Amino acid sequence: MESTKKTKQTAVLKKKVKAYTLTEILVVLVIIGILVLLALPNLLPLITKAKSTEAKVQLEHLATLEKSYFYEKSKYSADLTELGFIQEKLTTDGKDGKANYKIEIVRASTTGFLARATAVADFDGDGTFNVWEIDQDKNLKEIVAD
């Protein structure tokens, strides 16, 4: 009985199982890599556009906070903390950072303000960092395109 059991085990071990070889898997991975490299240049502008949405939303929020502050104090503030604006941690600050833009107030007076969002990363690798600005009239414009 024990020899029959060993014979069955040996037969199972010697039986060929249909599977892919390492070479076949590597060829598929190389093909996928080539396809990604071909598609990447077409996707970079789309990625940059999506990330610039973050700057627009943050600046519009800041403009709303400035307008509320102006109605209360009859002047615009140059202090983000005073406005209640909280800058999220930047992607350059470590693994917890999520924000791609540093928000700052360039100038503020009794008549107006200018706020700027500057990218902390070069999205397409060309050495240019994206910059957006907004003023008291909510005129949002891209100063430096990436």
DRENTORKOL-3810 file (N, C-alpha, C; in nm, 4 decimals):
REM DRENTORKOL-3810
@n.u->0.0823; n.v->-0.1191; n.w->0.0000; ca.u->0.0000; ca.v->0.0000; ca.w->0.0000; c.u->0.0869; c.v->0.1258; c.w->0.0000
@n.u->0.1954; n.v->0.1186; n.w->0.0768; ca.u->0.2842; ca.v->0.2343; ca.w->0.0843; c.u->0.3581; c.v->0.2558; c.w->-0.0470
@n.u->0.3947; n.v->0.1507; n.w->-0.1155; ca.u->0.4635; ca.v->0.1638; ca.w->-0.2435; c.u->0.3694; c.v->0.2194; c.w->-0.3502
@n.u->0.2409; n.v->0.1877; n.w->-0.3424; ca.u->0.1426; ca.v->0.2433; ca.w->-0.4356; c.u->0.1289; c.v->0.3923; c.w->-0.4130
@n.u->0.1328; n.v->0.4315; n.w->-0.2886; ca.u->0.1227; ca.v->0.5742; ca.w->-0.2530; c.u->0.2434; c.v->0.6497; c.w->-0.3073
@n.u->0.3648; n.v->0.5922; n.w->-0.2932; ca.u->0.4864; ca.v->0.6561; ca.w->-0.3431; c.u->0.4849; c.v->0.6617; c.w->-0.4955
@n.u->0.4329; n.v->0.5602; n.w->-0.5571; ca.u->0.4258; ca.v->0.5572; ca.w->-0.7027; c.u->0.3331; c.v->0.6671; c.w->-0.7531
@n.u->0.2199; n.v->0.6864; n.w->-0.6862; ca.u->0.1254; ca.v->0.7920; ca.w->-0.7243; c.u->0.1885; c.v->0.9305; c.w->-0.7059
@n.u->0.2608; n.v->0.9488; n.w->-0.5948; ca.u->0.3273; ca.v->1.0765; ca.w->-0.5699; c.u->0.4328; c.v->1.1043; c.w->-0.6766
@n.u->0.5082; n.v->1.0057; n.w->-0.7129; ca.u->0.6111; ca.v->1.0206; ca.w->-0.8144; c.u->0.5480; c.v->1.0521; c.w->-0.9493
@n.u->0.4369; n.v->0.9862; n.w->-0.9790; ca.u->0.3676; ca.v->1.0104; ca.w->-1.1059; c.u->0.3152; c.v->1.1536; c.w->-1.1115
@n.u->0.2637; n.v->1.2023; n.w->-1.0004; ca.u->0.2120; ca.v->1.3390; ca.w->-0.9945; c.u->0.3253; c.v->1.4397; c.w->-1.0118
@n.u->0.4395; n.v->1.4124; n.w->-0.9496; ca.u->0.5527; ca.v->1.5022; ca.w->-0.9602; c.u->0.6126; c.v->1.5031; c.w->-1.1008
@n.u->0.6097; n.v->1.3927; n.w->-1.1699; ca.u->0.6677; ca.v->1.3845; ca.w->-1.3036; c.u->0.5738; c.v->1.4357; c.w->-1.4122
@n.u->0.4470; n.v->1.4494; n.w->-1.3787; ca.u->0.3482; ca.v->1.4939; ca.w->-1.4768; c.u->0.3749; c.v->1.6396; c.w->-1.5132
@n.u->0.3747; n.v->1.6702; n.w->-1.6423; ca.u->0.3992; ca.v->1.8068; ca.w->-1.6881; c.u->0.2716; c.v->1.8882; c.w->-1.6736
@n.u->0.2873; n.v->2.0073; n.w->-1.6196; ca.u->0.1754; ca.v->2.0993; ca.w->-1.6028; c.u->0.1895; c.v->2.2083; c.w->-1.7078
@n.u->0.0783; n.v->2.2395; n.w->-1.7736; ca.u->0.0829; ca.v->2.3441; ca.w->-1.8747; c.u->0.1029; c.v->2.4792; c.w->-1.8057
@n.u->0.2052; n.v->2.5524; n.w->-1.8484; ca.u->0.2355; ca.v->2.6830; ca.w->-1.7893; c.u->0.3175; c.v->2.7635; c.w->-1.8886
@n.u->0.3346; n.v->2.8920; n.w->-1.8566; ca.u->0.4156; ca.v->2.9798; ca.w->-1.9405; c.u->0.5608; c.v->2.9728; c.w->-1.8954
@n.u->0.6510; n.v->2.9811; n.w->-1.9906; ca.u->0.7924; ca.v->2.9808; ca.w->-1.9559; c.u->0.8345; c.v->3.1225; c.w->-1.9156
@n.u->0.9467; n.v->3.1319; n.w->-1.8517; ca.u->1.0002; ca.v->3.2610; ca.w->-1.8096; c.u->1.0255; c.v->3.3507; c.w->-1.9309
@n.u->1.0718; n.v->3.2927; n.w->-2.0382; ca.u->1.0980; ca.v->3.3691; ca.w->-2.1612; c.u->0.9699; c.v->3.4312; c.w->-2.2147
@n.u->0.8622; n.v->3.3538; n.w->-2.2177; ca.u->0.7341; ca.v->3.4058; ca.w->-2.2667; c.u->0.6840; c.v->3.5222; c.w->-2.1807
@n.u->0.6972; n.v->3.5087; n.w->-2.0511; ca.u->0.6533; ca.v->3.6161; ca.w->-1.9601; c.u->0.7377; c.v->3.7416; c.w->-1.9812
@n.u->0.8688; n.v->3.7259; n.w->-1.9962; ca.u->0.9565; ca.v->3.8407; ca.w->-2.0188; c.u->0.9250; c.v->3.9110; c.w->-2.1508
@n.u->0.8936; n.v->3.8362; n.w->-2.2552; ca.u->0.8583; ca.v->3.8956; ca.w->-2.3845; c.u->0.7315; c.v->3.9799; c.w->-2.3697
@n.u->0.6331; n.v->3.9290; n.w->-2.2990; ca.u->0.5088; ca.v->4.0036; ca.w->-2.2767; c.u->0.5370; c.v->4.1325; c.w->-2.1989
@n.u->0.6214; n.v->4.1255; n.w->-2.0963; ca.u->0.6553; ca.v->4.2449; ca.w->-2.0185; c.u->0.7277; c.v->4.3487; c.w->-2.1030
@n.u->0.8166; n.v->4.3053; n.w->-2.1903; ca.u->0.8878; ca.v->4.3981; ca.w->-2.2795; c.u->0.7889; c.v->4.4663; c.w->-2.3737
@n.u->0.6953; n.v->4.3908; n.w->-2.4275; ca.u->0.5943; ca.v->4.4492; ca.w->-2.5172; c.u->0.5094; c.v->4.5515; c.w->-2.4435
@n.u->0.4671; n.v->4.5208; n.w->-2.3224; ca.u->0.3889; ca.v->4.6161; ca.w->-2.2423; c.u->0.4705; c.v->4.7419; c.w->-2.2150
@n.u->0.5980; n.v->4.7256; n.w->-2.1835; ca.u->0.6850; ca.v->4.8405; ca.w->-2.1595; c.u->0.6972; c.v->4.9306; c.w->-2.2807
@n.u->0.7108; n.v->4.8725; n.w->-2.3968; ca.u->0.7201; ca.v->4.9508; ca.w->-2.5212; c.u->0.5904; c.v->5.0268; c.w->-2.5458
@n.u->0.4769; n.v->4.9619; n.w->-2.5243; ca.u->0.3480; ca.v->5.0288; ca.w->-2.5427; c.u->0.3305; c.v->5.1460; c.w->-2.4463
@n.u->0.3759; n.v->5.1305; n.w->-2.3225; ca.u->0.3684; ca.v->5.2402; ca.w->-2.2245; c.u->0.4559; c.v->5.3563; c.w->-2.2699
@n.u->0.5749; n.v->5.3268; n.w->-2.3171; ca.u->0.6649; ca.v->5.4328; ca.w->-2.3647; c.u->0.6076; c.v->5.5073; c.w->-2.4847
@n.u->0.5336; n.v->5.4376; n.w->-2.5686; ca.u->0.4707; ca.v->5.5022; ca.w->-2.6835; c.u->0.3538; c.v->5.5908; c.w->-2.6416
@n.u->0.2809; n.v->5.5507; n.w->-2.5391; ca.u->0.1621; ca.v->5.6250; ca.w->-2.4965; c.u->0.1960; c.v->5.7412; c.w->-2.4031
@n.u->0.3063; n.v->5.7340; n.w->-2.3302; ca.u->0.3405; ca.v->5.8339; ca.w->-2.2290; c.u->0.3491; c.v->5.9773; c.w->-2.2812
@n.u->0.4149; n.v->6.0054; n.w->-2.3934; ca.u->0.4203; ca.v->6.1445; ca.w->-2.4411; c.u->0.2825; c.v->6.2040; c.w->-2.4705
@n.u->0.1880; n.v->6.1220; n.w->-2.5100; ca.u->0.0528; ca.v->6.1704; ca.w->-2.5357; c.u->-0.0236; c.v->6.1976; c.w->-2.4069
@n.u->0.0146; n.v->6.1322; n.w->-2.2988; ca.u->-0.0571; ca.v->6.1477; ca.w->-2.1722; c.u->-0.0027; c.v->6.2605; c.w->-2.0854
@n.u->0.1221; n.v->6.3025; n.w->-2.1052; ca.u->0.1823; ca.v->6.4053; ca.w->-2.0202; c.u->0.1042; c.v->6.5365; c.w->-2.0183
@n.u->0.0591; n.v->6.5906; n.w->-2.1321; ca.u->-0.0192; ca.v->6.7143; ca.w->-2.1249; c.u->-0.1491; c.v->6.6972; c.w->-2.0463
@n.u->-0.2087; n.v->6.5810; n.w->-2.0561; ca.u->-0.3318; ca.v->6.5537; ca.w->-1.9827; c.u->-0.3054; c.v->6.5489; c.w->-1.8331
@n.u->-0.1935; n.v->6.4904; n.w->-1.7935; ca.u->-0.1557; ca.v->6.4832; ca.w->-1.6525; c.u->-0.1293; c.v->6.6235; c.w->-1.5983
@n.u->-0.0579; n.v->6.7051; n.w->-1.6754; ca.u->-0.0288; ca.v->6.8424; ca.w->-1.6342; c.u->-0.1576; c.v->6.9218; c.w->-1.6176
@n.u->-0.2498; n.v->6.9058; n.w->-1.7093; ca.u->-0.3782; ca.v->6.9774; ca.w->-1.7018; c.u->-0.4553; c.v->6.9364; c.w->-1.5762
@n.u->-0.4554; n.v->6.8096; n.w->-1.5458; ca.u->-0.5253; ca.v->6.7612; ca.w->-1.4268; c.u->-0.4632; c.v->6.8173; c.w->-1.2995
@n.u->-0.3310; n.v->6.8238; n.w->-1.2954; ca.u->-0.2643; ca.v->6.8768; ca.w->-1.1764; c.u->-0.2835; c.v->7.0271; c.w->-1.1638
@n.u->-0.2944; n.v->7.0994; n.w->-1.2758; ca.u->-0.3150; ca.v->7.2442; ca.w->-1.2683; c.u->-0.4534; c.v->7.2781; c.w->-1.2149
@n.u->-0.5460; n.v->7.1838; n.w->-1.2208; ca.u->-0.6781; ca.v->7.2045; ca.w->-1.1623; c.u->-0.6661; c.v->7.2281; c.w->-1.0119
@n.u->-0.5705; n.v->7.1623; n.w->-0.9497; ca.u->-0.5460; ca.v->7.1825; ca.w->-0.8059; c.u->-0.5145; c.v->7.3293; c.w->-0.7776
@n.u->-0.4292; n.v->7.3894; n.w->-0.8590; ca.u->-0.3916; ca.v->7.5302; ca.w->-0.8392; c.u->-0.5130; c.v->7.6200; c.w->-0.8549
@n.u->-0.5936; n.v->7.5965; n.w->-0.9556; ca.u->-0.7119; ca.v->7.6793; ca.w->-0.9796; c.u->-0.8089; c.v->7.6730; c.w->-0.8622
@n.u->-0.8356; n.v->7.5529; n.w->-0.8156; ca.u->-0.9306; ca.v->7.5352; ca.w->-0.7052; c.u->-0.8792; c.v->7.6025; c.w->-0.5783
@n.u->-0.7508; n.v->7.5840; n.w->-0.5483; ca.u->-0.6936; ca.v->7.6438; ca.w->-0.4267; c.u->-0.6950; c.v->7.7961; c.w->-0.4343
@n.u->-0.6609; n.v->7.8516; n.w->-0.5501; ca.u->-0.6606; ca.v->7.9978; ca.w->-0.5644; c.u->-0.8018; c.v->8.0557; c.w->-0.5573
@n.u->-0.8995; n.v->7.9877; n.w->-0.6150; ca.u->-1.0377; ca.v->8.0348; ca.w->-0.6057; c.u->-1.0868; c.v->8.0306; c.w->-0.4617
@n.u->-1.0479; n.v->7.9277; n.w->-0.3885; ca.u->-1.0828; ca.v->7.9195; ca.w->-0.2459; c.u->-1.0180; c.v->8.0344; c.w->-0.1684
@n.u->-0.8924; n.v->8.0604; n.w->-0.1982; ca.u->-0.8217; ca.v->8.1705; ca.w->-0.1323; c.u->-0.8878; c.v->8.3045; c.w->-0.1641
@n.u->-0.9312; n.v->8.3227; n.w->-0.2875; ca.u->-0.9980; ca.v->8.4477; ca.w->-0.3261; c.u->-1.1284; c.v->8.4656; c.w->-0.2489
@n.u->-1.1999; n.v->8.3579; n.w->-0.2271; ca.u->-1.3234; ca.v->8.3635; ca.w->-0.1476; c.u->-1.2923; c.v->8.4016; c.w->-0.0033
@n.u->-1.1870; n.v->8.3433; n.w->0.0526; ca.u->-1.1467; ca.v->8.3786; ca.w->0.1895; c.u->-1.1048; c.v->8.5253; c.w->0.1987
@n.u->-1.0308; n.v->8.5725; n.w->0.0993; ca.u->-0.9887; ca.v->8.7141; ca.w->0.0966; c.u->-1.1096; c.v->8.8063; c.w->0.0885
@n.u->-1.2067; n.v->8.7715; n.w->0.0065; ca.u->-1.3264; ca.v->8.8553; ca.w->-0.0080; c.u->-1.4035; c.v->8.8615; c.w->0.1235
@n.u->-1.4175; n.v->8.7493; n.w->0.1916; ca.u->-1.4850; ca.v->8.7474; ca.w->0.3228; c.u->-1.4095; c.v->8.8326; c.w->0.4233
@n.u->-1.2776; n.v->8.8206; n.w->0.4214; ca.u->-1.1947; ca.v->8.8999; ca.w->0.5126; c.u->-1.2103; c.v->9.0490; c.w->0.4814
@n.u->-1.2158; n.v->9.0824; n.w->0.3527; ca.u->-1.2313; ca.v->9.2221; ca.w->0.3118; c.u->-1.3640; c.v->9.2794; c.w->0.3605
@n.u->-1.4717; n.v->9.2030; n.w->0.3511; ca.u->-1.6028; ca.v->9.2509; ca.w->0.3968; c.u->-1.6038; c.v->9.2757; c.w->0.5473
@n.u->-1.5241; n.v->9.1997; n.w->0.6187; ca.u->-1.5194; ca.v->9.2132; ca.w->0.7646; c.u->-1.4231; c.v->9.3233; c.w->0.8097
@n.u->-1.3074; n.v->9.3348; n.w->0.7460; ca.u->-1.2013; ca.v->9.4259; ca.w->0.7939; c.u->-1.1746; c.v->9.5444; c.w->0.7009
@n.u->-1.2375; n.v->9.5521; n.w->0.5857; ca.u->-1.2173; ca.v->9.6582; ca.w->0.4856; c.u->-1.0741; c.v->9.6642; c.w->0.4326
@n.u->-1.0089; n.v->9.5510; n.w->0.4305; ca.u->-0.8749; ca.v->9.5399; ca.w->0.3716; c.u->-0.8495; c.v->9.3928; c.w->0.3405
@n.u->-0.7536; n.v->9.3678; n.w->0.2543; ca.u->-0.7146; ca.v->9.2305; ca.w->0.2216; c.u->-0.5961; c.v->9.1914; c.w->0.3081
@n.u->-0.5826; n.v->9.0638; n.w->0.3345; ca.u->-0.4757; ca.v->9.0159; ca.w->0.4218; c.u->-0.3640; c.v->8.9494; c.w->0.3408
@n.u->-0.2413; n.v->8.9642; n.w->0.3908; ca.u->-0.1254; ca.v->8.8987; ca.w->0.3294; c.u->-0.0857; c.v->8.7733; c.w->0.4067
@n.u->-0.1656; n.v->8.7388; n.w->0.5086; ca.u->-0.1343; ca.v->8.6253; ca.w->0.5952; c.u->-0.2337; c.v->8.5115; c.w->0.5712
@n.u->-0.1846; n.v->8.3994; n.w->0.5235; ca.u->-0.2719; ca.v->8.2845; ca.w->0.4959; c.u->-0.3385; c.v->8.2318; c.w->0.6226
@n.u->-0.2660; n.v->8.2304; n.w->0.7321; ca.u->-0.3203; ca.v->8.1809; ca.w->0.8581; c.u->-0.4335; c.v->8.2701; c.w->0.9071
@n.u->-0.4166; n.v->8.3996; n.w->0.8938; ca.u->-0.5196; ca.v->8.4949; ca.w->0.9353; c.u->-0.6489; c.v->8.4752; c.w->0.8556
@n.u->-0.6347; n.v->8.4356; n.w->0.7315; ca.u->-0.7506; ca.v->8.4103; ca.w->0.6459; c.u->-0.8167; c.v->8.2763; c.w->0.6772
@n.u->-0.7428; n.v->8.1868; n.w->0.7394; ca.u->-0.7942; ca.v->8.0533; ca.w->0.7661; c.u->-0.7596; c.v->7.9547; c.w->0.6557
@n.u->-0.6675; n.v->7.9921; n.w->0.5688; ca.u->-0.6243; ca.v->7.9039; ca.w->0.4606; c.u->-0.5165; c.v->7.8102; c.w->0.5133
@n.u->-0.5363; n.v->7.6823; n.w->0.4928; ca.u->-0.4391; ca.v->7.5833; ca.w->0.5384; c.u->-0.3732; c.v->7.5205; c.w->0.4161
@n.u->-0.2438; n.v->7.5423; n.w->0.4046; ca.u->-0.1661; ca.v->7.4838; ca.w->0.2941; c.u->-0.1431; c.v->7.3367; c.w->0.3252
@n.u->-0.1878; n.v->7.2503; n.w->0.2345; ca.u->-0.1620; ca.v->7.1080; ca.w->0.2506; c.u->-0.0130; c.v->7.0826; c.w->0.2371
@n.u->0.0341; n.v->6.9725; n.w->0.2965; ca.u->0.1752; ca.v->6.9378; ca.w->0.2835; c.u->0.2085; c.v->6.9151; c.w->0.1373
@n.u->0.3233; n.v->6.9664; n.w->0.0970; ca.u->0.3665; ca.v->6.9556; ca.w->-0.0418; c.u->0.4267; c.v->6.8185; c.w->-0.0694
@n.u->0.4238; n.v->6.7777; n.w->-0.1947; ca.u->0.4818; ca.v->6.6490; ca.w->-0.2328; c.u->0.6319; c.v->6.6457; c.w->-0.2077
@n.u->0.6945; n.v->6.7620; n.w->-0.2008; ca.u->0.8385; ca.v->6.7690; ca.w->-0.1747; c.u->0.8705; c.v->6.7601; c.w->-0.0255
@n.u->0.7673; n.v->6.7638; n.w->0.0607; ca.u->0.7878; ca.v->6.7592; ca.w->0.2054; c.u->0.7976; c.v->6.6179; c.w->0.2613
@n.u->0.7895; n.v->6.5185; n.w->0.1783; ca.u->0.7992; ca.v->6.3807; ca.w->0.2260; c.u->0.6832; c.v->6.2978; c.w->0.1770
@n.u->0.6718; n.v->6.1785; n.w->0.2355; ca.u->0.5729; ca.v->6.0823; ca.w->0.1867; c.u->0.4288; c.v->6.1223; c.w->0.2168
@n.u->0.4055; n.v->6.2081; n.w->0.3153; ca.u->0.2690; ca.v->6.2480; ca.w->0.3498; c.u->0.2173; c.v->6.3622; c.w->0.2634
@n.u->0.3058; n.v->6.4266; n.w->0.1875; ca.u->0.2661; ca.v->6.5414; ca.w->0.1071; c.u->0.1822; c.v->6.5034; c.w->-0.0124
@n.u->0.0753; n.v->6.5829; n.w->-0.0365; ca.u->-0.0145; ca.v->6.5559; ca.w->-0.1489; c.u->-0.0249; c.v->6.6742; c.w->-0.2439
@n.u->0.0043; n.v->6.7948; n.w->-0.1961; ca.u->-0.0141; ca.v->6.9149; ca.w->-0.2770; c.u->0.1005; c.v->6.9325; c.w->-0.3762
@n.u->0.0650; n.v->6.9718; n.w->-0.4989; ca.u->0.1647; ca.v->6.9952; ca.w->-0.6040; c.u->0.1986; c.v->7.1432; c.w->-0.6189
@n.u->0.1240; n.v->7.2303; n.w->-0.5506; ca.u->0.1430; ca.v->7.3745; ca.w->-0.5642; c.u->0.1598; c.v->7.4397; c.w->-0.4277
@n.u->0.2546; n.v->7.5333; n.w->-0.4216; ca.u->0.2737; ca.v->7.6154; ca.w->-0.3010; c.u->0.1928; c.v->7.7434; c.w->-0.3222
@n.u->0.1042; n.v->7.7730; n.w->-0.2292; ca.u->0.0170; ca.v->7.8897; ca.w->-0.2379; c.u->0.0782; c.v->8.0021; c.w->-0.1538
@n.u->0.0809; n.v->8.1232; n.w->-0.2107; ca.u->0.1331; ca.v->8.2385; ca.w->-0.1379; c.u->0.0590; c.v->8.3640; c.w->-0.1826
@n.u->0.0573; n.v->8.4619; n.w->-0.0931; ca.u->-0.0009; ca.v->8.5919; ca.w->-0.1266; c.u->0.1149; c.v->8.6854; c.w->-0.1592
@n.u->0.1177; n.v->8.7341; n.w->-0.2825; ca.u->0.2269; ca.v->8.8190; ca.w->-0.3293; c.u->0.2139; c.v->8.9590; c.w->-0.2719
@n.u->0.0928; n.v->9.0140; n.w->-0.2779; ca.u->0.0688; ca.v->9.1470; ca.w->-0.2207; c.u->-0.0758; c.v->9.1571; c.w->-0.1763
@n.u->-0.0972; n.v->9.2411; n.w->-0.0744; ca.u->-0.2324; ca.v->9.2664; ca.w->-0.0243; c.u->-0.2368; c.v->9.4087; c.w->0.0307
@n.u->-0.3464; n.v->9.4778; n.w->-0.0012; ca.u->-0.3628; ca.v->9.6157; ca.w->0.0469; c.u->-0.5109; c.v->9.6397; c.w->0.0731
@n.u->-0.5486; n.v->9.7643; n.w->0.0880; ca.u->-0.6895; ca.v->9.7973; ca.w->0.1086; c.u->-0.7682; c.v->9.7919; c.w->-0.0223
@n.u->-0.6982; n.v->9.7939; n.w->-0.1338; ca.u->-0.7667; ca.v->9.7950; ca.w->-0.2633; c.u->-0.7626; c.v->9.6628; c.w->-0.3384
@n.u->-0.6724; n.v->9.5753; n.w->-0.3042; ca.u->-0.6651; ca.v->9.4492; ca.w->-0.3773; c.u->-0.5605; c.v->9.3539; c.w->-0.3243
@n.u->-0.5521; n.v->9.2391; n.w->-0.3879; ca.u->-0.4517; ca.v->9.1390; ca.w->-0.3515; c.u->-0.4115; c.v->9.0611; c.w->-0.4759
@n.u->-0.2996; n.v->8.9940; n.w->-0.4663; ca.u->-0.2531; ca.v->8.9049; ca.w->-0.5724; c.u->-0.1980; c.v->8.7801; c.w->-0.5048
@n.u->-0.2548; n.v->8.6659; n.w->-0.5409; ca.u->-0.2102; ca.v->8.5386; ca.w->-0.4847; c.u->-0.1523; c.v->8.4539; c.w->-0.5969
@n.u->-0.0570; n.v->8.3690; n.w->-0.5604; ca.u->0.0135; ca.v->8.2888; ca.w->-0.6605; c.u->0.0222; c.v->8.1434; c.w->-0.6153
@n.u->0.0075; n.v->8.0542; n.w->-0.7113; ca.u->0.0291; ca.v->7.9107; ca.w->-0.6892; c.u->0.1445; c.v->7.8684; c.w->-0.7789
@n.u->0.2518; n.v->7.8212; n.w->-0.7175; ca.u->0.3703; ca.v->7.7798; ca.w->-0.7918; c.u->0.3897; c.v->7.6297; c.w->-0.7748
@n.u->0.4053; n.v->7.5597; n.w->-0.8853; ca.u->0.4263; ca.v->7.4151; ca.w->-0.8801; c.u->0.5585; c.v->7.3842; c.w->-0.8114
@n.u->0.5591; n.v->7.2790; n.w->-0.7321; ca.u->0.6817; ca.v->7.2372; ca.w->-0.6640; c.u->0.7507; c.v->7.1249; c.w->-0.7405
@n.u->0.6862; n.v->7.0787; n.w->-0.8469; ca.u->0.7439; ca.v->6.9724; ca.w->-0.9300; c.u->0.7312; c.v->7.0113; c.w->-1.0768
@n.u->0.8261; n.v->6.9653; n.w->-1.1543; ca.u->0.8232; ca.v->6.9869; ca.w->-1.2987; c.u->0.7480; c.v->6.8686; c.w->-1.3594
@n.u->0.6233; n.v->6.8913; n.w->-1.3990; ca.u->0.5352; ca.v->6.7824; ca.w->-1.4399; c.u->0.5800; c.v->6.7109; c.w->-1.5660
@n.u->0.6336; n.v->6.7838; n.w->-1.6625; ca.u->0.6725; ca.v->6.7185; ca.w->-1.7880; c.u->0.8237; c.v->6.7107; c.w->-1.8089
@n.u->0.9008; n.v->6.7492; n.w->-1.7076; ca.u->1.0461; ca.v->6.7322; ca.w->-1.7134; c.u->1.1198; c.v->6.8283; c.w->-1.8042
@n.u->1.0584; n.v->6.9430; n.w->-1.8393; ca.u->1.1251; ca.v->7.0375; ca.w->-1.9301; c.u->1.1955; c.v->7.1515; c.w->-1.8562
@n.u->1.1961; n.v->7.1482; n.w->-1.7228; ca.u->1.2640; ca.v->7.2511; ca.w->-1.6445; c.u->1.1779; c.v->7.3721; c.w->-1.6133
@n.u->1.0525; n.v->7.3739; n.w->-1.6575; ca.u->0.9612; ca.v->7.4851; ca.w->-1.6334; c.u->0.8600; c.v->7.4448; c.w->-1.5264
@n.u->0.8400; n.v->7.5338; n.w->-1.4292; ca.u->0.7438; ca.v->7.5081; ca.w->-1.3220; c.u->0.6198; c.v->7.5931; c.w->-1.3449
@n.u->0.5033; n.v->7.5308; n.w->-1.3412; ca.u->0.3751; ca.v->7.5950; ca.w->-1.3665; c.u->0.3430; c.v->7.6987; c.w->-1.2589
@n.u->0.2934; n.v->7.8183; n.w->-1.3006; ca.u->0.2566; ca.v->7.9245; ca.w->-1.2070; c.u->0.1207; c.v->7.9814; c.w->-1.2466
@n.u->0.0322; n.v->7.9946; n.w->-1.1474; ca.u->-0.0998; ca.v->8.0543; ca.w->-1.1648; c.u->-0.1150; c.v->8.1702; c.w->-1.0680
@n.u->-0.1934; n.v->8.2714; n.w->-1.1071; ca.u->-0.2210; ca.v->8.3858; ca.w->-1.0194; c.u->-0.3695; c.v->8.4208; c.w->-1.0242
@n.u->-0.4156; n.v->8.4810; n.w->-0.9134; ca.u->-0.5529; ca.v->8.5304; ca.w->-0.9047; c.u->-0.5511; c.v->8.6635; c.w->-0.8305
@n.u->-0.6428; n.v->8.7536; n.w->-0.8675; ca.u->-0.6505; ca.v->8.8830; ca.w->-0.8003; c.u->-0.7858; c.v->8.9006; c.w->-0.7322
@n.u->-0.8105; n.v->9.0208; n.w->-0.6788; ca.u->-0.9324; ca.v->9.0492; ca.w->-0.6037; c.u->-1.0595; c.v->9.0377; c.w->-0.6886
@n.u->-1.0470; n.v->9.0483; n.w->-0.8191; ca.u->-1.1630; ca.v->9.0357; ca.w->-0.9085; c.u->-1.1801; c.v->8.8920; c.w->-0.9591
@n.u->-1.1095; n.v->8.8000; n.w->-0.8982; ca.u->-1.1100; ca.v->8.6580; ca.w->-0.9357; c.u->-1.0639; c.v->8.6364; c.w->-1.0799
@n.u->-0.9722; n.v->8.7204; n.w->-1.1260; ca.u->-0.9104; ca.v->8.7011; ca.w->-1.2571; c.u->-0.8010; c.v->8.5964; c.w->-1.2414
@n.u->-0.8305; n.v->8.4770; n.w->-1.2854; ca.u->-0.7386; ca.v->8.3648; ca.w->-1.2727; c.u->-0.6650; c.v->8.3489; c.w->-1.4050
@n.u->-0.5317; n.v->8.3502; n.w->-1.3985; ca.u->-0.4557; ca.v->8.3335; ca.w->-1.5218; c.u->-0.3290; c.v->8.2536; c.w->-1.4983
@n.u->-0.2892; n.v->8.1835; n.w->-1.6028; ca.u->-0.1670; ca.v->8.1040; ca.w->-1.5985; c.u->-0.0524; c.v->8.1951; c.w->-1.6416
@n.u->0.0434; n.v->8.2143; n.w->-1.5517; ca.u->0.1575; ca.v->8.3025; ca.w->-1.5778; c.u->0.2671; c.v->8.2258; c.w->-1.6518
@n.u->0.2992; n.v->8.1069; n.w->-1.6038; ca.u->0.4012; ca.v->8.0232; ca.w->-1.6670; c.u->0.3371; c.v->7.8869; c.w->-1.6950
@n.u->0.3305; n.v->7.8522; n.w->-1.8216; ca.u->0.2730; ca.v->7.7211; ca.w->-1.8595; c.u->0.3803; c.v->7.6150; c.w->-1.8517
@n.u->0.3392; n.v->7.4967; n.w->-1.8122; ca.u->0.4321; ca.v->7.3828; ca.w->-1.8060; c.u->0.3944; c.v->7.2843; c.w->-1.9128
END
